[in-house]
């Protein structure tokens, strides 16, 4: 079983676990950008408090040459990381955001 198949199995077993969706998005980012985008968007929509998604989703949108959308994602991520006192994540998001402004 390859990595994508294994992650799909994990997602079937626990469809509401944001990590499973996020991990699958990261894996698809290597081979299928559209699928990765769909999965990152799903996490952003269904699990707004899942801080790790903001950095990777924002960077994906930069890769897709959609900087306005990326900036919104980074902004939301900074706010959420601050709420959760995730200072390292907040600094990483702020750093990327600062490069865009």
Residue pairs with C-beta under 8 A, 6 or more apart in sequence:
1 9
3 27
4 24
4 27
4 28
7 20
7 23
7 24
7 27
8 24
10 17
10 20
10 23
11 17
11 20
11 21
11 24
14 20
16 46
18 43
18 46
18 47
18 50
18 53
19 50
21 39
21 42
21 43
21 46
21 47
22 39
22 40
22 43
22 50
22 52
22 53
22 56
24 39
25 35
25 36
25 39
25 40
25 43
25 53
25 56
25 57
26 36
26 56
28 35
28 36
28 39
29 36
29 56
29 60
33 60
33 63
33 64
36 60
37 60
37 61
37 64
40 53
40 56
40 57
40 60
41 57
43 50
43 53
43 57
44 53
44 54
44 57
44 73
44 76
47 53
48 76
48 80
49 80
49 84
51 77
51 80
51 81
51 84
51 86
51 89
52 89
53 77
54 73
54 74
54 76
54 77
54 78
54 80
54 81
54 89
54 93
55 74
55 77
55 89
55 92
55 93
55 96
57 73
58 70
58 71
58 73
58 74
58 77
58 93
58 96
59 70
59 96
61 67
61 69
61 70
61 73
62 70
62 100
67 100
70 100
71 97
71 100
71 101
74 93
74 94
74 96
74 97
74 100
75 97
77 89
77 93
78 90
78 93
78 94
78 97
80 86
81 87
81 89
81 90
81 93
82 90
